[in-house]
């Protein structure tokens, strides 16, 4: 009886153990299949399937005439799959040399599934890599943003990052529209990590929208060139310039110095890069100084507080107001209000401001838009600095009458002068005319917009005459802005800069000039600001000549007929106009001396066999897009000047190929008959 009981006990124990074992297996199966099944499914999908985004080309940006300012071209980006390379890492040294990379850097690559070696490489670099035949090394074509005119309008256009995201300027402001819609597709991977598609791609990614600007490339290039020359002549720290159409509010040009080339990404690590990309015309408020007297004059005349002939005693250069003293740069006795503006008397302006009164003057400035953003479609615009009038003491009212104690942006001042120029209507400035989608639909379109009427046409006419005297009459502070064939109305300004550390005025100055031309029928408002000039601090000396040169070129670009004939000089010869000066300057700037501004070469699939030509290929007669496509596909570094079609090139067609493969293209509006 004992044996059977022991056998039964063993059977029970074994059965219990087996039951427990199967229960554990069942629990494990439930855990794997039910509880943790979705997670394992996601991990498996991650190992064998993934989504890849096909990035579209960013939309083109063009000027008011349709000339290309920004476009996208396909370029190769080289990658490595380390697992496919295996232990044959010695061959990476050759890859590093082909890509002009540091060999130690490429040798430090780990065993991750995918590594970018070089984004947006040169065509000849890709050719050299492919000849090596290194396992695991391949490439994708990616769109690269190209700015064919280098630094032209750089602060308006902005720039993009390596992944085609807008980082500054219009590229950032309208990134969503310009970038377009990416297409995400499912990609399978085999056991060796190679990617393949089970099905084809039904649709291509939708290209970004086309942005048409109000800028005029010719006027923009002229403005940038003259501003840079003016900053250099004054040995200044920087400068800004704005050109507006006063009747519409369209921005014809916006320039800053120092500037940058948006093609050159190697400059991003430079500590001074942020200073160069800053759009001073919008982001940097400054005390306008005597250019602000035009705003005071218009308001006082509109309110009936003063007449141009009314006389003011200007205290022989020093007016004591309590513990404060208002100074003039030159002592004056009795001056008419017209002469107060003409000779730029701070004391005369302060007495008119005193008559204006704190509340009324502050309301006038607010209605002009000071202390608020103008609304131009560019990022980071500053509203300026205008303190609440309730905190003004009497001296604050007096100093703000001649442009101290208030800070404005260059764009705000240009818009204010445009209000006087167009007969009294405050216009909203704009730089984008329209945005058109890839299917032709217009998603944004701007028309001239009147914000409000600021003054009567009669007041604007009187204010214009006061500003005309500043330039055209003897003794006016703006005489160096005078043109021989057009009348000019404008005002000089010289202001102290505030030291941000001490919050007190420093010895540094800003010289400026704002005006419009022709005075009676204005076509352009032009502001020029020279920051921290060292040759002279006066706006009439450092900024007015720059205004004159820009204004002369703008009148030619807009094809405005001269108002008056050139006057004979004392020696019997005629005074040469800016047109002659520009021709002489153009003759001295031979195409062979063009220094390309470090453009970053890009590549597209070759459209012809020019890359294998025995000599320099010809690009004469081609459009800008076609010339860029062919030149970059052949491995050329390109510098572009002008707009339209290629009229000249250096080296000339057929010339021996240089080692650096640099080429300069001169474009003109009239299409040449020569074809490549």
MITI-942797 format. One record per residue (C-alpha): residue number from 1; x, y, z; residue in three letters. Coordinates in nm, 3 decimals, decimal comma. Example, Ala and Ser with C-alpha at 12.3 -4.5 7.8 and 13.67 -1.06 7.14 Angstrom:
2
1_1,230_-0,450_0,780_ala
2_1,367_-0,106_0,714_ser
//
This chain:
676
1_0,000_0,000_0,000_unk
2_0,292_0,231_0,059_unk
3_0,432_0,203_-0,295_unk
4_0,115_0,305_-0,473_unk
5_0,076_0,604_-0,245_unk
6_0,434_0,718_-0,322_unk
7_0,379_0,670_-0,691_unk
8_0,063_0,874_-0,679_unk
9_0,242_1,145_-0,486_unk
10_0,516_1,160_-0,751_unk
11_0,254_1,175_-1,027_unk
12_0,079_1,458_-0,849_unk
13_0,404_1,649_-0,804_unk
14_0,505_1,597_-1,169_unk
15_0,158_1,693_-1,286_unk
16_0,168_2,003_-1,069_unk
17_0,509_2,098_-1,204_unk
18_0,396_2,041_-1,561_unk
19_0,082_2,245_-1,500_unk
20_0,290_2,523_-1,352_unk
21_0,532_2,509_-1,646_unk
22_0,250_2,530_-1,899_unk
23_0,087_2,807_-1,699_unk
24_0,412_3,002_-1,713_unk
25_0,440_2,939_-2,088_unk
26_0,083_3,056_-2,131_unk
27_0,147_3,366_-1,922_unk
28_0,461_3,441_-2,123_unk
29_0,273_3,395_-2,446_unk
30_-0,002_3,627_-2,327_unk
31_0,262_3,880_-2,219_unk
32_0,442_3,869_-2,554_unk
33_0,140_3,848_-2,779_unk
34_-0,115_4,058_-2,595_unk
35_0,047_4,287_-2,341_unk
36_0,374_4,368_-2,517_unk
37_0,273_4,272_-2,869_unk
38_0,205_4,626_-2,999_unk
39_0,545_4,746_-2,871_unk
40_0,730_4,459_-3,042_unk
41_0,535_4,528_-3,358_unk
42_0,649_4,890_-3,352_unk
43_1,011_4,782_-3,297_unk
44_0,993_4,539_-3,587_unk
45_0,845_4,805_-3,809_unk
46_1,123_5,040_-3,708_unk
47_1,384_4,783_-3,807_unk
48_1,234_4,698_-4,145_unk
49_1,020_4,996_-4,240_unk
50_1,051_5,371_-4,208_unk
51_0,906_5,687_-4,355_unk
52_1,125_5,911_-4,571_unk
53_1,035_6,273_-4,645_unk
54_1,087_6,387_-5,004_unk
55_1,172_6,757_-4,970_unk
56_1,045_6,980_-5,253_unk
57_1,229_7,268_-5,412_unk
58_1,172_7,597_-5,235_unk
59_0,982_7,847_-5,446_unk
60_1,163_8,113_-5,643_unk
61_1,201_8,470_-5,519_unk
62_1,205_8,732_-5,796_unk
63_1,224_9,111_-5,813_unk
64_0,955_9,338_-5,957_unk
65_1,074_9,262_-6,312_unk
66_1,085_8,885_-6,265_unk
67_1,464_8,861_-6,228_unk
68_1,568_8,565_-6,012_unk
69_1,698_8,649_-5,666_unk
70_1,671_8,300_-5,510_unk
71_1,611_7,953_-5,653_unk
72_1,675_7,587_-5,568_unk
73_1,894_7,336_-5,755_unk
74_1,954_6,967_-5,688_unk
75_2,292_6,879_-5,537_unk
76_2,440_6,549_-5,412_unk
77_2,470_6,469_-5,041_unk
78_2,708_6,180_-4,957_unk
79_2,630_5,928_-4,681_unk
80_2,783_5,615_-4,524_unk
81_2,628_5,295_-4,387_unk
82_2,908_5,176_-4,151_unk
83_2,769_4,822_-4,116_unk
84_2,806_4,764_-4,490_unk
85_3,163_4,893_-4,474_unk
86_3,254_4,631_-4,215_unk
87_3,613_4,633_-4,089_unk
88_3,758_4,789_-4,405_unk
89_3,792_5,132_-4,241_unk
90_4,125_5,212_-4,403_unk
91_3,941_5,302_-4,723_unk
92_3,768_5,591_-4,546_unk
93_4,089_5,794_-4,572_unk
94_4,043_5,806_-4,948_unk
95_3,680_5,910_-4,905_unk
96_3,792_6,190_-4,673_unk
97_4,041_6,318_-4,932_unk
98_3,780_6,307_-5,208_unk
99_3,534_6,509_-4,995_unk
100_3,802_6,748_-4,863_unk
101_3,726_6,637_-4,508_unk
102_3,950_6,567_-4,210_unk
103_4,062_6,202_-4,212_unk
104_4,057_6,167_-3,829_unk
105_3,703_6,304_-3,822_unk
106_3,573_6,048_-4,070_unk
107_3,762_5,766_-3,896_unk
108_3,579_5,841_-3,568_unk
109_3,243_5,742_-3,719_unk
110_3,080_5,469_-3,507_unk
111_2,859_5,177_-3,606_unk
112_2,527_5,359_-3,633_unk
113_2,309_5,254_-3,929_unk
114_2,338_5,581_-4,124_unk
115_2,580_5,877_-4,120_unk
116_2,595_6,186_-4,339_unk
117_2,950_6,240_-4,464_unk
118_2,893_6,566_-4,652_unk
119_2,568_6,744_-4,721_unk
120_2,546_6,920_-5,058_unk
121_2,885_6,821_-5,197_unk
122_3,043_6,938_-5,522_unk
123_2,991_6,734_-5,840_unk
124_3,363_6,662_-5,875_unk
125_3,375_6,545_-5,512_unk
126_3,094_6,297_-5,578_unk
127_3,274_6,172_-5,891_unk
128_3,592_6,114_-5,691_unk
129_3,404_5,922_-5,421_unk
130_3,220_5,701_-5,669_unk
131_3,549_5,607_-5,839_unk
132_3,670_5,464_-5,507_unk
133_3,383_5,214_-5,494_unk
134_3,377_5,198_-5,113_unk
135_3,097_4,971_-4,981_unk
136_2,824_5,153_-4,790_unk
137_2,902_5,495_-4,942_unk
138_2,619_5,645_-5,148_unk
139_2,441_5,973_-5,215_unk
140_2,101_6,136_-5,234_unk
141_2,012_6,443_-5,441_unk
142_1,889_6,727_-5,221_unk
143_1,767_7,075_-5,314_unk
144_2,008_7,356_-5,225_unk
145_1,911_7,723_-5,204_unk
146_2,111_7,940_-5,442_unk
147_2,129_8,320_-5,449_unk
148_2,267_8,394_-5,797_unk
149_2,358_8,756_-5,722_unk
150_2,548_8,677_-5,403_unk
151_2,498_8,947_-5,142_unk
152_2,239_9,145_-5,343_unk
153_1,935_9,215_-5,120_unk
154_2,075_8,969_-4,864_unk
155_1,898_9,132_-4,569_unk
156_1,563_9,118_-4,747_unk
157_1,598_8,763_-4,879_unk
158_1,763_8,611_-4,572_unk
159_1,901_8,257_-4,595_unk
160_1,814_7,894_-4,522_unk
161_1,973_7,611_-4,324_unk
162_2,112_7,283_-4,452_unk
163_1,770_7,122_-4,422_unk
164_1,610_7,401_-4,631_unk
165_1,444_7,573_-4,334_unk
166_1,419_7,953_-4,350_unk
167_1,643_8,120_-4,092_unk
168_1,630_8,491_-4,175_unk
169_1,458_8,752_-4,389_unk
170_1,173_8,659_-4,622_unk
171_1,299_8,301_-4,627_unk
172_1,204_8,285_-4,259_unk
173_0,896_8,511_-4,268_unk
174_0,728_8,309_-4,546_unk
175_0,899_7,976_-4,483_unk
176_0,571_7,783_-4,482_unk
177_0,471_7,918_-4,824_unk
178_0,816_7,903_-4,986_unk
179_0,907_7,558_-4,853_unk
180_0,612_7,378_-5,011_unk
181_0,469_7,043_-4,897_unk
182_0,697_6,747_-4,832_unk
183_0,586_6,400_-4,942_unk
184_0,631_6,118_-4,691_unk
185_0,668_5,765_-4,833_unk
186_0,709_5,424_-4,665_unk
187_1,044_5,255_-4,733_unk
188_1,122_4,885_-4,662_unk
189_1,468_4,764_-4,556_unk
190_1,612_4,418_-4,613_unk
191_1,839_4,221_-4,374_unk
192_2,145_4,420_-4,491_unk
193_1,976_4,752_-4,433_unk
194_1,925_4,833_-4,803_unk
195_1,619_5,044_-4,875_unk
196_1,360_4,966_-5,143_unk
197_1,006_5,064_-5,235_unk
198_0,734_4,802_-5,264_unk
199_0,529_5,039_-5,479_unk
200_0,609_5,344_-5,689_unk
201_0,563_5,706_-5,581_unk
202_0,233_5,835_-5,712_unk
203_0,302_6,208_-5,674_unk
204_0,606_6,430_-5,654_unk
205_0,640_6,668_-5,356_unk
206_0,468_6,999_-5,419_unk
207_0,714_7,281_-5,493_unk
208_0,699_7,595_-5,283_unk
209_0,526_7,918_-5,382_unk
210_0,684_8,189_-5,596_unk
211_0,739_8,522_-5,418_unk
212_0,740_8,841_-5,625_unk
213_0,899_9,143_-5,456_unk
214_0,871_9,518_-5,500_unk
215_1,250_9,545_-5,510_unk
216_1,420_9,663_-5,827_unk
217_1,748_9,471_-5,872_unk
218_1,915_9,760_-6,051_unk
219_1,820_10,012_-5,782_unk
220_1,911_9,764_-5,507_unk
221_2,258_9,705_-5,654_unk
222_2,313_10,080_-5,696_unk
223_2,202_10,151_-5,338_unk
224_2,425_9,881_-5,190_unk
225_2,725_9,996_-5,391_unk
226_2,690_10,365_-5,300_unk
227_2,620_10,288_-4,933_unk
228_2,934_10,072_-4,909_unk
229_3,138_10,347_-5,076_unk
230_2,994_10,608_-4,838_unk
231_3,070_10,399_-4,529_unk
232_3,425_10,345_-4,652_unk
233_3,476_10,715_-4,733_unk
234_3,354_10,816_-4,385_unk
235_3,558_10,538_-4,217_unk
236_3,234_10,448_-4,044_unk
237_3,122_10,140_-3,851_unk
238_2,825_10,074_-4,075_unk
239_2,524_10,217_-4,249_unk
240_2,176_10,164_-4,387_unk
241_1,974_10,293_-4,682_unk
242_1,610_10,268_-4,786_unk
243_1,446_10,364_-5,118_unk
244_1,065_10,390_-5,128_unk
245_0,807_10,476_-5,389_unk
246_0,621_10,747_-5,193_unk
247_0,298_10,708_-5,390_unk
248_0,256_10,334_-5,326_unk
249_0,473_10,250_-5,026_unk
250_0,669_9,993_-5,230_unk
251_1,024_9,927_-5,110_unk
252_1,248_9,964_-5,414_unk
253_1,571_9,897_-5,225_unk
254_1,685_9,817_-4,872_unk
255_2,057_9,801_-4,798_unk
256_2,277_9,754_-4,493_unk
257_2,650_9,763_-4,439_unk
258_2,826_9,546_-4,336_unk
259_2,647_9,281_-4,538_unk
260_2,689_8,909_-4,611_unk
261_2,666_8,650_-4,888_unk
262_2,380_8,406_-4,815_unk
263_2,554_8,142_-5,031_unk
264_2,853_8,129_-4,795_unk
265_2,770_7,896_-4,507_unk
266_3,131_7,880_-4,392_unk
267_3,081_8,227_-4,244_unk
268_2,819_8,110_-3,994_unk
269_3,079_8,022_-3,734_unk
270_3,236_8,370_-3,755_unk
271_3,161_8,571_-3,437_unk
272_3,082_8,875_-3,653_unk
273_2,824_8,689_-3,861_unk
274_2,532_8,804_-3,642_unk
275_2,641_9,163_-3,687_unk
276_2,652_9,126_-4,065_unk
277_2,312_8,959_-4,099_unk
278_2,134_9,212_-3,875_unk
279_1,886_9,419_-4,077_unk
280_1,979_9,759_-3,933_unk
281_1,717_9,941_-4,140_unk
282_1,448_9,764_-3,934_unk
283_1,604_9,639_-3,612_unk
284_1,822_9,928_-3,491_unk
285_1,640_10,234_-3,352_unk
286_1,845_10,554_-3,354_unk
287_1,790_10,915_-3,256_unk
288_1,706_11,089_-3,585_unk
289_1,843_11,430_-3,496_unk
290_1,754_11,719_-3,725_unk
291_1,581_11,505_-3,989_unk
292_1,298_11,500_-3,735_unk
293_1,245_11,875_-3,782_unk
294_1,049_11,800_-4,098_unk
295_0,796_11,609_-3,886_unk
296_0,771_11,902_-3,644_unk
297_0,734_12,151_-3,931_unk
298_0,455_11,956_-4,100_unk
299_0,263_11,924_-3,773_unk
300_0,301_12,288_-3,674_unk
301_0,191_12,410_-4,018_unk
302_-0,104_12,167_-4,026_unk
303_-0,215_12,287_-3,680_unk
304_-0,181_12,652_-3,781_unk
305_0,080_12,717_-3,512_unk
306_0,340_12,876_-3,735_unk
307_0,392_13,031_-4,077_unk
308_0,711_12,992_-4,284_unk
309_0,774_13,367_-4,264_unk
310_0,732_13,397_-3,885_unk
311_1,057_13,497_-3,716_unk
312_1,216_13,342_-3,406_unk
313_1,506_13,468_-3,201_unk
314_1,760_13,186_-3,185_unk
315_1,946_13,321_-2,883_unk
316_2,282_13,348_-3,062_unk
317_2,339_12,975_-3,027_unk
318_2,252_12,902_-2,660_unk
319_1,905_12,902_-2,502_unk
320_1,885_12,848_-2,124_unk
321_1,574_12,661_-2,014_unk
322_1,585_12,611_-1,637_unk
323_1,896_12,405_-1,561_unk
324_1,918_12,295_-1,925_unk
325_2,074_12,465_-2,225_unk
326_1,972_12,405_-2,587_unk
327_2,257_12,463_-2,831_unk
328_2,286_12,531_-3,204_unk
329_2,588_12,411_-3,400_unk
330_2,627_12,769_-3,533_unk
331_2,498_13,082_-3,358_unk
332_2,198_13,257_-3,511_unk
333_1,999_13,564_-3,417_unk
334_1,658_13,621_-3,578_unk
335_1,550_13,353_-3,829_unk
336_1,225_13,294_-4,013_unk
337_1,077_12,949_-3,959_unk
338_1,181_12,863_-4,315_unk
339_1,537_12,957_-4,220_unk
340_1,510_12,756_-3,897_unk
341_1,464_12,448_-4,113_unk
342_1,712_12,559_-4,380_unk
343_1,994_12,627_-4,133_unk
344_1,880_12,352_-3,894_unk
345_1,845_12,557_-3,577_unk
346_1,771_12,343_-3,272_unk
347_1,666_12,648_-3,074_unk
348_1,416_12,763_-3,336_unk
349_1,270_12,411_-3,359_unk
350_1,251_12,384_-2,979_unk
351_1,054_12,710_-2,957_unk
352_0,803_12,580_-3,211_unk
353_0,780_12,252_-3,018_unk
354_0,719_12,448_-2,698_unk
355_0,429_12,619_-2,873_unk
356_0,299_12,283_-2,993_unk
357_0,257_12,148_-2,639_unk
358_0,323_11,804_-2,493_unk
359_-0,012_11,632_-2,555_unk
360_-0,068_11,769_-2,904_unk
361_0,287_11,696_-3,021_unk
362_0,278_11,343_-2,878_unk
363_-0,054_11,275_-3,053_unk
364_0,098_11,399_-3,380_unk
365_0,395_11,162_-3,346_unk
366_0,171_10,868_-3,255_unk
367_-0,046_10,929_-3,561_unk
368_0,268_10,919_-3,777_unk
369_0,334_10,569_-3,642_unk
370_0,636_10,641_-3,426_unk
371_0,659_10,393_-3,142_unk
372_0,486_10,128_-3,357_unk
373_0,603_9,887_-3,626_unk
374_0,539_9,993_-3,984_unk
375_0,411_9,646_-4,077_unk
376_0,658_9,576_-4,357_unk
377_0,675_9,199_-4,417_unk
378_1,020_9,138_-4,271_unk
379_1,098_8,976_-3,933_unk
380_1,243_9,142_-3,625_unk
381_1,118_9,494_-3,700_unk
382_1,158_9,726_-3,401_unk
383_0,880_9,969_-3,303_unk
384_1,139_10,227_-3,202_unk
385_1,140_10,398_-2,863_unk
386_0,887_10,666_-2,769_unk
387_0,826_10,727_-2,403_unk
388_0,479_10,794_-2,264_unk
389_0,419_11,170_-2,292_unk
390_0,290_11,176_-1,935_unk
391_0,649_11,132_-1,822_unk
392_0,783_11,418_-2,040_unk
393_0,932_11,719_-1,872_unk
394_0,945_12,045_-2,063_unk
395_1,301_11,973_-2,177_unk
396_1,184_11,638_-2,323_unk
397_0,931_11,821_-2,540_unk
398_1,198_12,065_-2,656_unk
399_1,461_11,803_-2,740_unk
400_1,214_11,577_-2,921_unk
401_1,129_11,873_-3,141_unk
402_1,474_11,840_-3,298_unk
403_1,502_11,461_-3,281_unk
404_1,669_11,383_-2,950_unk
405_1,511_11,172_-2,678_unk
406_1,313_10,965_-2,927_unk
407_1,439_10,668_-3,130_unk
408_1,310_10,558_-3,469_unk
409_1,409_10,305_-3,733_unk
410_1,532_10,407_-4,080_unk
411_1,217_10,251_-4,229_unk
412_0,994_10,464_-4,005_unk
413_1,173_10,782_-4,112_unk
414_1,153_10,692_-4,481_unk
415_0,778_10,628_-4,445_unk
416_0,731_10,963_-4,265_unk
417_0,906_11,156_-4,543_unk
418_0,703_10,963_-4,801_unk
419_0,392_11,104_-4,631_unk
420_0,511_11,459_-4,702_unk
421_0,625_11,365_-5,052_unk
422_0,292_11,214_-5,166_unk
423_0,074_11,499_-5,044_unk
424_-0,005_11,393_-4,689_unk
425_-0,108_11,025_-4,690_unk
426_0,065_10,777_-4,458_unk
427_0,128_10,460_-4,664_unk
428_0,201_10,113_-4,532_unk
429_0,539_10,004_-4,670_unk
430_0,556_9,662_-4,833_unk
431_0,821_9,450_-5,000_unk
432_0,611_9,153_-5,121_unk
433_0,381_9,212_-5,417_unk
434_0,231_8,865_-5,440_unk
435_0,284_8,500_-5,355_unk
436_0,177_8,249_-5,619_unk
437_0,142_7,876_-5,555_unk
438_0,275_7,607_-5,793_unk
439_-0,072_7,569_-5,946_unk
440_-0,102_7,939_-6,019_unk
441_-0,328_8,030_-5,727_unk
442_-0,246_8,363_-5,558_unk
443_-0,225_8,315_-5,181_unk
444_-0,119_8,672_-5,099_unk
445_-0,133_8,996_-5,295_unk
446_-0,056_9,343_-5,169_unk
447_-0,188_9,667_-5,310_unk
448_-0,095_10,019_-5,195_unk
449_-0,265_10,080_-4,862_unk
450_-0,335_10,421_-4,712_unk
451_-0,314_10,401_-4,332_unk
452_-0,455_10,751_-4,279_unk
453_-0,437_11,104_-4,413_unk
454_-0,191_11,295_-4,199_unk
455_-0,206_11,645_-4,346_unk
456_-0,366_11,847_-4,620_unk
457_-0,198_11,863_-4,962_unk
458_-0,136_12,233_-4,895_unk
459_0,057_12,154_-4,575_unk
460_0,259_11,889_-4,756_unk
461_0,339_12,141_-5,029_unk
462_0,462_12,400_-4,778_unk
463_0,669_12,138_-4,592_unk
464_0,819_12,028_-4,924_unk
465_0,921_12,386_-5,000_unk
466_1,092_12,413_-4,660_unk
467_1,285_12,093_-4,731_unk
468_1,369_12,207_-5,083_unk
469_1,537_12,519_-4,940_unk
470_1,764_12,295_-4,727_unk
471_1,917_12,154_-5,046_unk
472_1,862_12,413_-5,317_unk
473_1,920_12,745_-5,137_unk
474_2,255_12,893_-5,043_unk
475_2,360_12,810_-4,689_unk
476_2,130_12,508_-4,659_unk
477_2,280_12,217_-4,467_unk
478_2,192_11,971_-4,745_unk
479_2,366_12,141_-5,037_unk
480_2,579_11,832_-5,105_unk
481_2,263_11,637_-5,189_unk
482_2,185_11,871_-5,479_unk
483_2,141_11,727_-5,829_unk
484_2,205_11,925_-6,146_unk
485_1,903_11,795_-6,337_unk
486_1,643_11,743_-6,062_unk
487_1,521_11,941_-5,763_unk
488_1,565_11,773_-5,425_unk
489_1,375_11,820_-5,098_unk
490_1,539_11,678_-4,789_unk
491_1,695_11,726_-4,449_unk
492_2,026_11,649_-4,284_unk
493_2,060_11,495_-3,941_unk
494_2,342_11,457_-3,691_unk
495_2,270_11,280_-3,364_unk
496_2,465_11,160_-3,064_unk
497_2,457_10,792_-2,976_unk
498_2,365_10,674_-2,630_unk
499_2,618_10,451_-2,455_unk
500_2,416_10,141_-2,352_unk
501_2,635_10,093_-2,044_unk
502_2,618_10,443_-1,897_unk
503_2,282_10,540_-2,058_unk
504_2,441_10,878_-2,131_unk
505_2,533_11,039_-2,463_unk
506_2,870_10,931_-2,596_unk
507_3,110_11,095_-2,839_unk
508_2,987_10,868_-3,121_unk
509_2,756_11,013_-3,384_unk
510_2,513_10,911_-3,656_unk
511_2,498_11,120_-3,974_unk
512_2,191_11,090_-4,194_unk
513_2,003_11,245_-4,484_unk
514_1,642_11,185_-4,587_unk
515_1,485_11,335_-4,895_unk
516_1,280_11,287_-5,209_unk
517_1,329_11,357_-5,577_unk
518_1,202_11,528_-5,788_unk
519_1,083_11,765_-5,519_unk
520_0,755_11,867_-5,686_unk
521_0,663_11,529_-5,838_unk
522_0,844_11,275_-5,619_unk
523_0,930_10,933_-5,760_unk
524_1,156_10,813_-5,479_unk
525_1,215_10,876_-5,109_unk
526_1,572_10,792_-5,010_unk
527_1,717_10,762_-4,660_unk
528_2,089_10,725_-4,597_unk
529_2,233_10,661_-4,251_unk
530_2,606_10,650_-4,172_unk
531_2,685_10,499_-3,832_unk
532_2,983_10,630_-3,633_unk
533_3,162_10,821_-3,910_unk
534_3,519_10,925_-3,828_unk
535_3,594_11,178_-4,101_unk
536_3,303_11,408_-4,008_unk
537_2,997_11,366_-3,790_unk
538_2,764_11,586_-3,997_unk
539_2,495_11,420_-4,205_unk
540_2,533_11,691_-4,467_unk
541_2,895_11,584_-4,516_unk
542_2,887_11,202_-4,490_unk
543_2,529_11,108_-4,590_unk
544_2,413_11,377_-4,835_unk
545_2,668_11,283_-5,108_unk
546_2,558_10,919_-5,085_unk
547_2,197_11,033_-5,125_unk
548_2,296_11,236_-5,432_unk
549_2,464_10,938_-5,600_unk
550_2,175_10,704_-5,524_unk
551_1,914_10,959_-5,634_unk
552_2,088_11,020_-5,965_unk
553_2,101_10,647_-6,041_unk
554_1,739_10,592_-5,931_unk
555_1,615_10,864_-6,166_unk
556_1,795_10,694_-6,453_unk
557_1,666_10,349_-6,357_unk
558_1,309_10,484_-6,342_unk
559_1,368_10,675_-6,668_unk
560_1,254_11,007_-6,525_unk
561_1,304_11,298_-6,767_unk
562_1,537_11,570_-6,628_unk
563_1,367_11,881_-6,491_unk
564_1,648_12,117_-6,587_unk
565_1,947_12,117_-6,818_unk
566_2,303_12,089_-6,685_unk
567_2,459_12,425_-6,602_unk
568_2,790_12,527_-6,764_unk
569_3,087_12,536_-6,531_unk
570_3,317_12,837_-6,502_unk
571_3,568_12,694_-6,747_unk
572_3,297_12,657_-7,014_unk
573_3,258_12,282_-6,976_unk
574_2,930_12,129_-6,868_unk
575_2,878_11,976_-6,531_unk
576_2,871_11,601_-6,576_unk
577_2,570_11,419_-6,446_unk
578_2,567_11,103_-6,241_unk
579_2,499_10,913_-6,563_unk
580_2,845_11,002_-6,687_unk
581_2,994_10,913_-6,350_unk
582_2,826_10,575_-6,354_unk
583_2,953_10,507_-6,705_unk
584_3,306_10,598_-6,599_unk
585_3,276_10,376_-6,292_unk
586_3,143_10,092_-6,503_unk
587_3,431_10,130_-6,747_unk
588_3,683_10,107_-6,466_unk
589_3,518_9,793_-6,328_unk
590_3,622_9,559_-6,606_unk
591_3,467_9,218_-6,605_unk
592_3,808_9,060_-6,574_unk
593_3,853_9,223_-6,232_unk
594_3,533_9,093_-6,079_unk
595_3,614_8,922_-5,751_unk
596_3,355_8,645_-5,701_unk
597_3,203_8,671_-5,348_unk
598_3,274_8,314_-5,238_unk
599_2,966_8,155_-5,394_unk
600_2,912_7,794_-5,290_unk
601_2,902_7,583_-5,606_unk
602_2,599_7,364_-5,660_unk
603_2,520_7,089_-5,904_unk
604_2,240_6,953_-6,119_unk
605_2,238_6,659_-6,357_unk
606_2,443_6,765_-6,664_unk
607_2,230_6,915_-6,937_unk
608_2,505_6,898_-7,200_unk
609_2,865_6,794_-7,248_unk
610_3,022_7,127_-7,152_unk
611_3,196_6,963_-6,855_unk
612_3,420_6,774_-7,092_unk
613_3,490_7,066_-7,328_unk
614_3,861_7,126_-7,394_unk
615_3,831_7,496_-7,317_unk
616_3,604_7,733_-7,127_unk
617_3,245_7,670_-7,244_unk
618_3,027_7,953_-7,372_unk
619_2,726_8,067_-7,174_unk
620_2,653_8,372_-7,391_unk
621_2,287_8,433_-7,465_unk
622_2,159_8,199_-7,193_unk
623_1,909_8,294_-6,927_unk
624_2,034_8,315_-6,571_unk
625_1,874_7,983_-6,472_unk
626_2,011_7,792_-6,771_unk
627_2,358_7,942_-6,732_unk
628_2,367_7,850_-6,361_unk
629_2,245_7,499_-6,427_unk
630_2,507_7,431_-6,693_unk
631_2,794_7,605_-6,515_unk
632_2,737_7,436_-6,179_unk
633_2,691_7,095_-6,343_unk
634_3,033_7,146_-6,503_unk
635_3,187_7,227_-6,164_unk
636_3,234_7,603_-6,210_unk
637_3,232_7,854_-5,926_unk
638_3,011_8,135_-6,058_unk
639_2,989_8,508_-5,989_unk
640_2,693_8,693_-6,141_unk
641_2,646_9,062_-6,214_unk
642_2,334_9,220_-6,363_unk
643_2,002_9,068_-6,470_unk
644_1,856_8,930_-6,792_unk
645_2,071_8,721_-7,031_unk
646_2,443_8,651_-7,035_unk
647_2,610_8,920_-7,247_unk
648_2,974_8,874_-7,141_unk
649_3,179_8,619_-6,953_unk
650_3,532_8,590_-6,816_unk
651_3,723_8,371_-6,898_unk
652_3,598_8,412_-7,255_unk
653_3,460_8,112_-7,447_unk
654_3,735_7,875_-7,556_unk
655_3,995_8,011_-7,313_unk
656_4,216_7,749_-7,140_unk
657_4,061_7,601_-6,828_unk
658_4,198_7,745_-6,504_unk
659_4,279_7,539_-6,198_unk
660_4,024_7,719_-5,980_unk
661_3,741_7,691_-6,239_unk
662_3,600_8,034_-6,158_unk
663_3,383_8,218_-6,407_unk
664_3,218_8,562_-6,399_unk
665_2,898_8,624_-6,594_unk
666_2,771_8,970_-6,691_unk
667_2,394_8,979_-6,760_unk
668_2,198_9,248_-6,945_unk
669_1,832_9,307_-7,019_unk
670_1,871_9,301_-7,399_unk
671_1,919_8,943_-7,513_unk
672_2,239_8,908_-7,720_unk
673_2,231_8,732_-8,053_unk
674_2,529_8,511_-7,960_unk
675_2,439_8,162_-7,844_unk
676_2,664_7,893_-7,691_unk
//
